[in-house]
Amino acid sequence: MTDAAHMKQTVENYMKAVSTVDLDLIRDIYADNATVEDPVGSEPHEGIEAILKFYGAMKGMGVQLELTGNPRCAANAVAFPFQAKIGPITMEIIDVFEFDADGKVISMRAYWGPENRS
């Protein structure tokens, strides 16, 4: 099982990776067979290549992520609140990562909707 320190470090790495569109760091965070559902209810991105394409599309958008509260760890999962700033738009989001036995993110689900934009 992945420990809380590893999960919290992964969250920090994720904040950096998305804010800088560091696809090597994204690849390091996710398992090869991971899924990303952003937002929950949308069609998931399945597999590392689809995930890299999803994040790669953010290049040049100036996305900046910042934690707005402490990550909450339970079993093999961590939930964390953050803000995503994209130009004049700010979004309030909660992501949930689930980890596999190797400490890689196997599932990412992002909880946000139109009411979370300002």
N, C-alpha and C positions, 0 to 999 in steps of 0.2 A: 504494500500500500504506500502511496505517496504521502510524505509528511507535510505538515502545514508550512514549514519553512520553504520547502520546494515549491509548493503551490503559490505562496506569496511572491517568491522570486519570479515565477513564471508570469504572474500578473504584472509585475514591474517590467519584465522584459517585453511583454505584450504592449504596454503603454508606449514604450520606447519604439518598438518595431513598427507599430501602426503610425505613430507620429512622424517617423522618419522614412516610412515605406521601405524598411529593411527586410527584403524578401528572404535573405539567408537566415535571419533571426526568426522570421515567421516559419520557415521550413524546420528550424530547430525546435520550435514550440510544439508543432502539430505532428501527430502520428501520420504515417503515409495513407491510412484508410480513414482519416478523421472526417467529420462533417461540421459544417458551419451553417447555422440557421439564423440569418440576420436580415430582418427581425423574425422572431418566432411567428410561425404561420406562413412564411414565405418558402419557396422551393429551396431545399438545402443544397449547398455546394458540397459535393462528395469527392473525397480523395485530394491528395496534396496538390496536384496540378490545378484542379478547379479552385482550390483555396488560394493558391498563389495568384491565379488570374483575378480572383475577387479583390484581394488586397492590392495587387499591382495596378488595378483600375483607379486607385486613390492617388497615384503619382501625380503631382502637380496641383492637387486640390488644396493643399495646405492643411490637412486634417491634423488637429492637435488634441490628444487625449490627456485627461487629468483625473486622477482618483478624487472622489468627493466623500469617501468614507473608507473604513477599514474593510479589507477582504474578510469574508466569513467562510471558514473551512469546515467541512463535515464529510467524514468518510473519504471518498476519492473525488470530492468536488469542492469547488470554491465559487462563491458568488461575490461580485464586487460592483459597487456603484461608481459611475464616472460621468464626466462631461466630455462630449465630442464637439469641438469647435471647428466649423468649416466656414471660413469667411465670416459673414455677419450672423450665421445661424449657430445656435447652441442647442445641443440635444442632451437630455438627461437619460442615461442608459444603465441598465443592470445586465451584466453578462454572467453566465454560468459556464464554467469549464468543468468537464469530467475528464479524469485522467485514466490512462491504461496502466498496466503493471510496470511498464518501463518509464513512467513519469512523464509521458507525452500527452498532450491534449487530444482526446479521442472525439470529443463533442464540445462545440461552443454554441450556445444559444443566447441571442441578444434580445432583451425585453425592452421595447420602446414602441411608441406609436405617435400619431400626429399631435396628441396633447402634450408630448414631451419635448416639443420644439419651441424655441423662442428666437 
